[in-house]
Amino acid sequence: MTPRLGLRRLFLICVLFLATACSRDNESISESRYVEPDRLYQALANNVRTNPEFEVIVDIDHSRRAAEAGSSMPPAHVLIWSDPELEAAILRNNPRAGVDLPLRALAFEDQSTGRAAVITNTYDYVARRYSLPEDAGVRTRYEAAIAKAVRGIPDSSVARFPSDAMPDAGLVTLQSTHDFEATERRIQGTIDAQSDAVTFARVDFAARAKEHGVVLNPTALILFGAPGPGGKAMESAPTMGLDAFCQKILIWQDNSGTVHVTFNDLLALADRQKISVGLPLRLINRRLKKTLSEALEQ
């Protein structure tokens, strides 16, 4: 068996396992469990949509999309929105920070309490993960943006992760031998070739920054996911719906002209959230690394 054939066989096994697991455990979520998470989500959405500084990029109702794809997971609904000036200020210091941009907030059912809650990432998390220099203006703008989004939501309903630290950053970066446009075409083509994958949005950080007088090297983010397998992976860990799902693929060019592809190591995100790592998440993580690596091959 050649190495490539082995990888293809492994991929087929992964797909078959997830499909079987999803069909076996398709326990429906009662509508009553959605009431409070939906109420918090609507508060988030209203705050963001009525703020002229913000632009909604996408909202993903993980739980209901998973149900449509044959999986079952607790209520979890993520809202992703853009503050272009803030993004440009952060990306000037480290383009890889685009993996944690645009801003996002998750309304979900907390498995430890059974209550609805909202969770976001703090600026300290982003600054530590990407070794950003201390900048009071950027910190203030980031924290103000989050505060505007959660305005009116009781502090008792705002959850926090146990740590703002991410050991070894938890990122995977691959170097491309192609130019920026070709690299993006290859990545998008690979996503499109997955029968269970959905592309939710594309964010051109460089174009958005240019509109505000900031010049960045070509930098774009693709947001995509597979609701069925993703729902299975979030069955006991809905907070993974903030960062791990949907999945975020950042394509960026450095000052020398070299193009890179950066994305999250999903197992590192689970470790940061103190979540037990199950087989579905391991399979998705392996599948992600494999398919993106193959996309960049000559």
C-alpha positions, 0 to 999 in steps of 0.5 A, a space after each residue: 500500500 502506498 502512503 497516499 493510498 493509506 491516507 485515502 483509505 483512512 479518510 474513507 474510514 473516517 467518513 464512514 465512522 462519522 456517518 454511522 455514529 451520526 445516524 446512531 445517535 441522532 437524538 432530537 433536541 426538544 424545542 424547550 431547550 432552545 428557548 433561552 439560548 435563542 433569547 440570548 442569541 437574539 440579544 447579541 444579534 440585535 446589538 451587533 446589527 444595530 451598531 453602524 461600526 459592525 458588519 455581520 459576516 455570518 451566523 451559524 446555528 450549529 445545533 439545528 444545522 447538525 440536526 438537519 445533517 443527522 447529528 445531535 448536539 446541544 443548542 449553540 449559535 455563533 455570530 461572527 461580525 467584522 470591525 475592519 479598523 480593529 482587524 487591520 490594527 491587529 493584523 499589522 502586528 501578526 497576520 496569523 491573528 486572522 484565525 481569531 478574527 473577525 469577532 465572534 460570540 456564541 450563545 449556547 446551553 452550558 452543559 455544566 449547569 443546563 442554563 443558557 450562556 454567552 461566551 466570547 474570547 477576551 483580548 488577553 487571549 488574542 494578545 497572548 496567542 499572537 504575541 501582540 505588543 501592548 497597545 491600549 487603543 487596540 485593547 480598548 477597541 476590542 473590549 468595547 466591541 465585545 461589550 457592545 455585543 453583550 450589552 443588556 445580557 446579565 453578567 451571570 449569563 456570560 461564561 468564561 473559559 478557564 484560561 486565556 493561555 494557549 500552549 504553543 499557540 495551537 496553530 498549524 501553518 503550511 507553506 505554499 509553493 503557489 502564489 496567493 490567488 492559486 493557493 486560495 483557489 486550491 484551498 477552496 477547490 478542496 473544500 468544494 470537493 468535500 461532499 459534506 462541507 459548506 462554505 459559510 463566508 470569505 473575509 478579505 482582510 486586506 481589502 477591508 483594511 485598505 478601505 480604512 487607509 491601512 495597507 496589508 499584504 494579501 490576507 483572506 479567511 475562508 470559513 467553512 464546516 461540515 455540520 454533520 461531523 461537526 455536530 457529532 464532535 460538539 455533542 458534549 462540547 458546544 463551546 467548541 462552536 466558538 473557535 473550532 467550528 466553523 473551521 477557519 482557514 487563513 491564507 496570507 502572504 508575508 513580506 517576502 512574498 511567500 504564501 502561508 495557510 494557517 488554521 487551528 489545531 482542534 485538539 489544542 482548542 479542546 485542551 484550552 477549553 478543558 474538554 475531553 477529546 473524543 474520536 470524532 474530533 480527532 478524525 476531523 482534525 486529521 482530515 483537516 490537516 490531510 486535505 489542506 496539505 494535499 491541496 498545496 502539493 505540486 
